[in-house]
Amino acid sequence: MDSLSFTPIQFVGAMALYALGLWALIRFLAKGYRTSKVRYLLADRKVGMLLGAISVACAWAWAPAFFVSSQITYLNGWVGLFWFIFMNAGSFVIFAFFAQRFRILVPQGYTLSGEMRARYSPRVQVLYLIAHAMLAVSAFAVQLLAGGPIIEKLTGLPFLWATVIFA
């Protein structure tokens, strides 16, 4: 192990402390948001454009994007990084048009699958839910495959155990 390695106990302790800190921060910032369904799920529908954009960007900026961007930059220099960022930002711009249209069409809606149920049928909603579940499982698997080697390197744990802890 090199000098940047943690023992497994140190790593699990640091992750537990990190999780506890995030839990406390969320509890503090989310006071009063559990009083109604709209407040809990949609922050009272008062999320502004900037905060909403940052939230979506954070949700979509996942570990593999960082790995790929560093590889693209290494192989192609600043030009490669520019095109990687430009194309990812472009997808957010396209997504924003659809999100705005959805807000206009369904001002009191919660989810796309719920709207498909209301507009078409419960069977269509089930198809949307299956697609979203498959996407979630795939994204989780990619996160584990990206994070497992990092935890393995930091702690010296075998990849299998590192991935299990990461999960």
N, C-alpha and C positions, 0 to 999 in steps of 0.2 A: 504494500500500500504506500502511496506517496503522502506527502505532508498535508495535502488538502483533504484526505480521507477522514471520515467519521466512523466511529464504531457503530454497530447496529443499534445499540442502546441510545447513544447520543442522537442518532438520526431519528429514531422513533420518538424520543423526548422532544426534539426540535419540532417535528411535525405535529405532535400533540399540543405543544405550546403555541405554534402557529395557528392551529385550528381553534384553540381556545381564544386566542386574541381576535381572530376573525369573527367568531361567534359573539364575543362581547361587543365588538364594534358594530356588528349588524343589529344586535339587540338595542344598542344605544341609538343608532340612526333610524331604526324602524319603529320607534315608539309611536303608538297611535294608529299604525297602519293595519292593525288586526281587528279594528272595530267594524269593518264592513268588507264585503266581497270586493267591491270596486276599489276601495283603498288598498286592500291587501294585494290583489292581482294587478292593478293598473295604476297604483299611486294616485288615486283619485282623478285619473286622466289629466294630470297637470304636469306631466314631464315635458319640458321644453325641447326645442329642436337640438340645442347643443348637448344637453344631458342625454337625450335619446340617441343621438349620433355616437357619442362616446360609449354609451352602454352597448349598442350594437357592435361597434368596433371591438370592444373588449370581449364580447361574447364570441366574435368570429376570429379574433387573433389568437389562434391556438398554437401549441408547441411546434407542430410540423411546419407551420408557416415560417417560424423563426429559423428552424434548421434549414429549410429550403432557401430562404432569403440569404442566409450566410453562405451557403454553397454557391448560389447564383452569383453573389458578389465576389467570392473567391475565384470562380471560374471566368467571369465576364467583367469584373471590376464595377465601377460606379454605374456604368451604363446598364449592366445586368440588374443591379439593385433598383435603378430607376424604373426599368420596365416591369420588374416584379411588383414594385409598390404601385406603379401607375395602373397596372391591370387589376390588382386587388382593390384599389380605391375605385376604379371604374365599376367593378361589380357592386360596390356599395351605392354608387350613384344610380345604377340601374335598379337596384333593390329599393332605393328611396322612392322612385316613381311608383312602383307597385305598392309599397307601404302607404303612400299618400292616397292612392286610388282606393285601397282597402279601407282606409279611415273614412273616406268620403262615402263609400258604398255602405259601410257597416259602422256607423259612428258609436253604437253601443255594443259592439261585438267584443269577444274575448280572444278567440282563436280562429285560424283558418279552417281547421277541421270542424269546429262548431258551426261556422257559416256554411260549410258544404252540407252539413246535416240539415240545417234550416232551409237551404236553397234547393237541395236535391233529395237526399234520403239518408237514413242511418247507414245504409250499405256503402254509400260514397264516403261517409265519414270514417267508416271502418277501414276503407282503402287508404285514406289519408293517414289514419293512425298507424297502420301497418308500415307505410312508407316512412313516417317520422320515427317510429320505433327502430326500424332497420338503420336509418341514418344515425340515430343516437348510439346504437350498439357499435356501428362502424366507427364513429367518431371516438367512442370510448376505447375501442381496440387500438386505434391509431395513437391515442394519447398514452396508453399503456406501453405500446411498442416503442414510442419515442422517449418516454420517461424511464422505463425499466433500465436501459443501459446507463442512463445518467445516475440513477440511484445505485446501480451496480458499481459504477466507477467511484462514487462518493463514499460508499460504505464497504465495498469489498464483498457484499452479499452476492450469491449466485443470482443470475438473471431471473429465474423462476421466483425466488423469494422476494427479490426486489420488486418485481411486478405485482406480486400478491400484496405486499405492503403498500405499494403505490395505489392499488385498487382500493 
